[in-house]
Amino acid sequence: MVDPVIEIEVVYAAVDRQVLRSLSVPQGTTVREAVLKSGIGGEFPELDLSDCPLGIFGKVVVDPQARLIQTGDRIEIYRPLLADPKEVRRLRAAKAAEAKARNQ
């Protein structure tokens, strides 16, 4: 008996281009397995698909090795942040406070 297949999408946005792949995978495939089967790693050799953070429709998947995909899922491959958003906000607030103190 043939395992049922499900349709999903895998997306990755690099700095200079985006790739969206639609593929059919067997039911019971995990998020990580689907990303590895997508072939996106061949186009972006700098990606470590075995360890990079993944999400589905904008929500981070905590354990992509265990989470099974569902029909219609859009798996997103996340790139590392260049700057920590909390640190950037902290520096911006400190700079604004310093400017306010100078103007008083």
Salt bridges, closest charged atoms under 4 A:
GLU43 OE1 - ARG17 NH1 3.09
GLU43 OE2 - ARG21 NH2 1.87
ASP73 OD2 - ARG67 NH1 3.57
GLU76 OE2 - ARG74 NH2 2.38
GLU87 OE2 - ARG90 NH2 2.53
GLU98 OE2 - ARG102 NH2 3.61
